[in-house]
Amino acid sequence: MVKRIIYLVVLSFIILTDSFGQDPTFSQFYANALYLAPSFAGATNEYRFAVNYRDQWPAVPGVFNTYSISFDKALTNFNSGIGVLATYDVAGSGNLSTTNIGLLYSYDFNINKEWHIRPGVNFKFYYLGLDIGKLVFNSQITGSGTTPAVTPPPFDNVADVDFATSALVYNSRTWGGFTLDHLLTPKTSFYGNDATLPVKINLFGGTQILKQTRLRQKTQEILSVAFNFQKQGKFYQSDLGLYYYKDPLIFGLWYRGIPLVTSQAGDAIIGLIGIKTKQLHIGYSYDFTISNLIGSTGGSHEISLVYEFNNLTLGQLKKRIRAIPCPEF
């Protein structure tokens, strides 16, 4: 009961005051590559369809769920890629929701025989909504109520436009890039105030430290190390981990946190298991909380499904955009 009251007080404070939001984060960020960076649009054989779901902190009252769906296509004759990405994030008992729908484009440049650079852009529609009828206020959970009753004034849901850009540099074993998101700083206030969504900066990259291909068995064995650093407003987050792939299984182990910057040991240890075939990739990950909230959150669950397919001829396959070596999850 105490947790529920604290949660309701915090949520009411957010609604009645200016607030600066943060984006949801996926642990399997390479399984949701278009969300990570628009540079990944079309970085596939020809077509790619992806669905992602994250259940954040199931032990906390209310829901903190994020859904994502994307589709992209390689334009091999133009060294380009296009895509569409939709995300829906809902938090709390009042269904405080954020919806983004974006159109993406990327272009692949050859720097030399080994290295490529791939800039990308994402033009998107942003919508912030709240179902106030589902909120519970102080006057509804105390025996005598409160005088006067705490009820927020009428408000309008928020619609705005947004823009993101990115760049990716890679060769056959190594990749790195950055994303600048929310460059148009969309509005986040239900009452027309000046609160906006701060710009988010992503730095990501990695390398394959082991790669073996057995032609007779047609199998691969790959060990990769990768990182993802994010900054949004005054908040920072860093992910560092390993992927091990041996056809058809992939395993991952990640550490989320910034050692020595905070007094806590970190935010989470993330474990991943997945199946990767030529066309279908399925992954499940669990975030085990190691911060001061270790006994309160219930961790986080995440599921991803990626399906790649093509109808290219042999000649077109030879001319396809060079594959980026980053992991599938």
Secondary structure, 3 states (H helix, E strand, C coil): CHHHHHHHHHHHHHHHCCCCCCCCCCCCCCCCHHHHCHHHCCCCCCEEEEEEEEEECCCCCCCEEEEEEEEEEEEHHHCEEEEEEEEEEEECCCCEEEEEEEEEEEECEECCCCCEEEEEEEEEEEEEECCHHHCCCHHHHCCCCCCCCCCCCCCCCEEEEEEEEEEEEECCCEEEEEEEECCCCCECCCCCCCCECCCEEEEEEEEEEEEEEECCCCEEEEEEEEEEEEEECCEEEEEEEEEEEECCEEEEEEEECCCCCCCCCCCEEEEEEEEECCCEEEEEEEEEECCCCCCCCCCEEEEEEEEEECCCCHHHHHCCCCCCCCCCC
